[in-house]
Amino acid sequence: METRPSKRKKLIGFAEKDEGNHYINRISDLPDPILHHIPLSLPIKLIAQTSILSKRWRSLWSSFPDLDFTTMSPATFRSYLSLLDLNWLINNAIRHNNVHELDVEVTSDDYLNFPCEVIRSNSLCVFKLKSLNLEAGVKLLPSKVMTGGFQSLQTLSLLLVDLHEQSSLLDLFTESSFPRLKKLNLEVFYGMKHLKVSCRALEDFTLES
């Protein structure tokens, strides 16, 4: 009859070693699409926890083609991400046109660029973007990029936006860009000199500081 230690040695023996007698992690060498299938049946919270396994797995969860947060209660997600990763995560989620409401709060020492997919989304109805650092806020994209989008948006809330490079918002909040906008909340817009709002569906407008 085999003892437990002997069984353990047998199991370890199945792992392949390199020339330096180190075990080779063949799983982590697989491409992302294949690795995505391994934790696919797990809730998103457990999938995110796989980031502690190794450097290879640290950001793997964020590249999942379908991030379903409905398994979380409440449906709130908090994580330490670079602004580049956060922007990619937001854009990738919205790109599939199945996100209806998105509330983002950012604490960072650097500026966050406005997610471009929010402009083009045909499903997003509520978008709230807040920077919680008074020293660094949100940077809007150039006016020619921002105008003409937001066709499905009904609620927009922006906190801490830096407008020193484009101080005028005369052509953004128009009927053509926001045909369905009902609620607009703008708080702490640095450097804004001119503002014009001409959205016919607008019912609630708040401008602070």
C-alpha positions in Angstrom: 0.0 0.0 0.0 1.4 3.4 -1.0 1.8 6.2 1.5 0.7 9.7 0.9 4.3 11.0 0.3 4.9 8.4 -2.4 1.7 9.4 -4.1 2.7 13.0 -4.0 6.0 12.2 -5.6 4.3 10.4 -8.4 1.9 13.2 -9.1 4.8 15.7 -9.2 6.6 13.4 -11.5 4.1 14.1 -14.2 5.3 17.8 -14.4 8.0 18.4 -17.0 11.3 19.9 -16.0 13.8 22.0 -18.0 17.5 21.6 -18.2 18.0 23.4 -15.0 15.7 20.9 -13.2 13.0 23.5 -12.8 9.3 22.7 -13.3 7.9 24.2 -16.5 4.6 26.0 -16.3 3.0 24.8 -19.6 -0.4 26.2 -18.8 0.8 29.8 -18.5 2.5 29.5 -21.9 -0.8 29.0 -23.6 -2.3 31.9 -25.6 -4.9 34.1 -24.0 -8.0 32.8 -25.9 -7.2 29.2 -24.6 -6.5 30.4 -21.1 -9.8 32.2 -21.0 -11.6 28.9 -21.2 -10.0 27.5 -18.0 -11.9 29.7 -15.5 -14.8 30.5 -17.8 -17.4 28.9 -15.5 -16.3 30.8 -12.4 -17.9 34.0 -11.1 -16.1 37.2 -12.0 -14.8 37.7 -8.4 -12.9 34.4 -8.5 -11.7 35.0 -12.0 -10.2 38.3 -10.9 -8.5 36.5 -8.0 -6.5 34.4 -10.5 -4.3 37.5 -10.9 -2.3 36.4 -7.8 -1.2 33.2 -9.4 1.7 34.6 -11.4 2.9 37.6 -13.5 1.4 35.9 -16.5 -2.1 35.8 -14.9 -1.9 39.2 -13.3 -3.8 41.0 -16.0 -5.3 38.0 -17.9 -8.7 38.3 -16.3 -9.2 41.9 -17.6 -8.8 40.6 -21.2 -11.8 38.3 -21.0 -14.1 38.9 -24.0 -17.2 38.8 -21.6 -16.9 40.3 -18.1 -20.1 39.5 -16.3 -20.4 41.4 -13.0 -24.0 40.3 -12.3 -22.6 37.4 -10.1 -21.4 40.0 -7.7 -23.6 41.4 -4.9 -23.8 44.3 -5.0 -22.7 44.7 -8.7 -19.7 46.9 -7.8 -16.2 46.2 -8.9 -13.1 47.8 -7.3 -9.5 47.2 -8.5 -6.1 48.7 -8.8 -5.5 49.3 -12.5 -3.4 51.6 -14.6 -5.4 54.3 -16.4 -4.5 52.7 -19.7 -5.9 49.4 -18.5 -9.0 51.1 -17.1 -9.7 52.9 -20.4 -9.2 49.7 -22.3 -11.5 47.8 -19.9 -14.3 50.4 -20.3 -13.9 50.6 -24.1 -13.9 46.8 -24.5 -17.0 46.4 -22.3 -19.0 49.0 -24.1 -17.8 47.9 -27.6 -20.1 44.8 -27.4 -23.2 47.1 -27.1 -24.7 45.3 -24.1 -23.8 47.8 -21.3 -26.7 50.0 -20.4 -25.4 51.8 -17.3 -21.8 52.5 -16.3 -20.6 54.4 -13.2 -16.8 54.9 -12.9 -14.9 56.5 -10.0 -11.2 57.0 -10.4 -8.5 57.9 -7.9 -5.3 58.7 -9.7 -2.4 61.2 -9.8 -2.7 61.3 -13.6 -5.4 62.4 -16.0 -7.9 60.0 -17.4 -8.8 60.4 -21.1 -12.6 60.2 -21.9 -13.4 56.6 -23.1 -13.9 56.9 -26.9 -16.4 53.9 -27.0 -18.8 55.9 -24.9 -19.3 58.2 -27.8 -20.1 55.5 -30.3 -22.2 53.2 -28.1 -25.7 52.4 -29.2 -26.7 50.8 -25.9 -25.3 53.0 -23.1 -28.1 55.0 -21.4 -26.4 56.1 -18.2 -22.8 57.1 -17.9 -21.2 58.6 -14.8 -17.5 59.5 -14.7 -15.9 60.9 -11.6 -12.3 61.7 -10.8 -11.8 61.9 -7.0 -8.4 63.6 -7.2 -8.6 67.4 -7.3 -5.1 67.6 -8.8 -5.9 65.3 -11.8 -9.2 65.0 -13.6 -10.8 63.9 -16.8 -9.6 65.0 -20.2 -12.2 65.3 -22.9 -11.3 64.2 -26.4 -11.0 66.8 -29.2 -14.3 68.5 -30.1 -14.4 67.0 -33.6 -14.3 63.5 -32.0 -16.8 64.2 -29.3 -19.6 65.7 -31.5 -22.0 63.5 -33.4 -22.0 60.6 -30.9 -23.9 59.7 -27.7 -27.0 58.7 -29.7 -28.5 56.5 -26.9 -27.3 58.4 -23.8 -30.0 59.6 -21.5 -28.0 60.5 -18.4 -24.5 62.0 -18.3 -22.6 63.0 -15.1 -19.1 64.3 -15.2 -17.0 65.3 -12.1 -13.6 67.0 -12.3 -13.0 67.7 -16.0 -10.0 69.7 -17.2 -10.8 72.0 -20.1 -7.7 74.2 -20.1 -6.8 73.0 -23.6 -10.4 73.4 -25.0 -12.2 75.9 -22.8 -15.2 76.3 -25.0 -18.1 73.8 -25.0 -20.3 75.5 -27.6 -20.7 72.6 -30.0 -20.8 69.5 -27.8 -24.2 69.5 -26.0 -26.4 69.9 -29.0 -29.4 68.1 -30.4 -27.4 66.2 -33.0 -24.9 64.8 -30.4 -27.4 64.1 -27.5 -30.8 63.5 -29.1 -32.1 61.5 -26.0 -30.3 63.3 -23.1 -32.6 63.9 -20.2 -30.3 64.5 -17.3 -27.0 66.4 -17.4 -24.8 66.9 -14.3 -21.5 68.8 -14.7 -19.4 69.4 -11.6 -16.0 71.2 -11.2 -15.0 71.9 -14.8 -11.6 73.5 -14.7 -10.8 76.2 -17.3 -14.3 76.4 -18.9 -15.0 79.8 -20.3 -18.0 79.2 -22.6 -20.8 76.6 -22.3 -23.9 76.1 -24.5 -26.5 73.4 -24.0 -29.2 72.9 -26.6 -30.6 69.4 -26.1 -34.4 69.3 -26.7 -35.1 66.3 -24.5 -33.2 67.7 -21.5 -35.3 67.8 -18.3 -32.7 68.1 -15.5 -29.5 70.2 -15.8 -27.0 70.8 -12.9 -23.8 72.9 -13.1 -21.7 73.2 -10.0 -18.4 75.1 -9.3 
